[in-house]
Each structure stands twice: as structure tokens, then as C-alpha cells.
Amino acid sequence: MKIKYSKKRLYSGFFLGGLFALFALLRLIDDPENPWLYFLQLFLGLFVVAASLYEKHFQYLLIENGFLTKNTLRRKSFQLDKIERIQSFPGKIKLFTSEENLNINTELLEDDSRNDLLRVLGSLEIDNNPFIGYSPKTS
């Protein structure tokens, strides 16, 4: 199961990166005297667009075969049954194992994906699990 980024996050990355690159390209055409700064700006804008494409393709989290994987530039995987403790904060969840921890920013998630994640975390048999019996609010 993929836990997806919100559409707002994905599209804002495409828009801002594209806008940044477009302004750099226009400045390069208009003022070719000192192009290094504009090349840097163009590179950074294209980097933001590429990062948004990466996020759109891989999404935020992947829950599969008993593993939870956070898809960042440096992927991090946890075995779900090795999670010992869960802490919940507004907009953030921290998962702990004996060796390491994982932070999940829930404000970046699509609503349905957030509900799926909380349901999976609630199904784990952990002492003081804040999500036991989680069921999303329906309006």
C-alpha cells in the first residue's frame, strides 16, 4: 500500500520549480553578461521539478510485506513487527525500534492515505499504542 503525498504538495513543487527555472531562462536570454548565477538558478529549479517527479512516482511511504519504507533520497525501512514504541504529536508521528527511529510528517499526506497509515499503525500490538482501534471520522 502506498501512502501518498497530498496533491497540493506535489503540484506546488512542480509549479515553483518550473517558475524558478523559467525566470532563470528568461534572465539568461535577457542578460548573458554574467550567466553563472542564472545557470545555478536554472539548475536549482530543474532540481526541484525532478524532486517532485521522484515524489510523485515513489510517494511518501510504502507498506508492503511487513515493511514500512520511507521514500526519501536516503530510503529508510522498518519491519513493522520490530516497532517498539509510537509517539504521536500534532502533524507528526515517531516510530521507534531498538536501533533507530523514523519520523513521519502527517501534514504532507493525502487524507485517505493518512487514514490508511493510522489504521495500519493501530493494528500493531504495542504497549500504549495511540492508534489502537483507529477509525476515521466520517462527515
Buried (B, 14 or more C-beta within 10 A) or exposed (E): EBBBBBEEBBEEBBEBBBEBBEBBBEBBEEEEEEEEEBEEBBEBBBEBBEBBBBBBEBBBBBBEEEEBBBBEEEEEEBEBEEBEBBEBEEEEBEBBBEEEBBEBEBEBBBEEBBBBBBBBBBEBEBEEBEBEEBEEEEE
